[in-house]
């Protein structure tokens, strides 16, 4: 994922979901992240990264469990947490930065 660093350097806030296809909680997060993306449109970028296919990026950010969500703004990590979350919790954590 060569352009990953360019994406997170953007002024558009970016929520990155580090997931694995075999992970049950990751599967529950996909529709929630799609709802978030639909709701905020151009104000928020949502990026899903398969840790098995992108081990370099996963190692760069020391991803040890999935799902792990990282929220970036202008290249800085604003928030990081592992686990599955309902839409309302995610919105509460990120909407101050949108």
N, C-alpha and C positions, 0 to 999 in steps of 0.2 A: 504494500500500500504506500506507494512512493509519494503521493500528494497529501498524506494524512497531516503532516506538520503544516502544510499550507492551509488546509481546511481549518484546523484549530486556531491558526493565527488570525483568522478573519474577525472582523468586527461583529459578524452575526454570531450570537451565542450558539454553541454547538453542544448537544447532549450526545455522548457516545455510549452505546450499549455494547459492552464486551460480553459475548454470549457463545454458546456451543449448541450445535444441532441436537445433541443427545441430552441436553439439560431441560428438565421439566419446568422449573420456575422461569427459565428463559423463554419458553414457549408461551407462558402466560403473559409475559411482558410485551411481546410483539404487538398484540392489538391495542394495548394501553399506549405504547409509543406511537402507533399509527394515529390514535385519537389525538394525542398531544400535538403531533405534526399537523394534523388537519385543523386543529383549533387555532394554532399560532401561525401557521403559514410561513411567510417570508421572515417573520421575526425570530424564528428558531430553526436551526438545522438539527436533524436527528440522524445520527450515523450508527449503523449496526456493524460490528466487527466480529467475525467468527474467529475465536482465538486459535482454533486448530488450523485454519488456513492463513492466519496472520500472526504467527508466533513472535516475529520480530517486534511488532507494535505492542503485543501483549506483554512481552518481556520488558520493553522500554518503560511501560507504566506499571510494572510489577503486579500484573493481574494474577492473583492466586486462586480466586474463586469466581464462579459465574452464576448469575449475572452480576457484573460490576458496572455501575454507571459513573461516568465522569462528565462533569459539566465545565466547559471551557468558554472563556470570553477573552478575546485578543491574545490567545496563546497561554493564558493563565488558568490553572485549575481552580475553579471556584468551589466545587463541591465534588465529593467522591464517596460512594457508598456501595456496598455489596448487598444483594438480595432483591426480591421482587417487591414492588410498591404499587399501591393503587394510584390512579390518576390524580386524585386530590392531593396526595402527599407530594408527588412529583411537581405539581403546579405550585404548591406552597414553597418548595425549595428553590424553584427557578424564576418565578414571576417577577421578583424584584430586579432581576438582571435583564428583563426583556424590554 
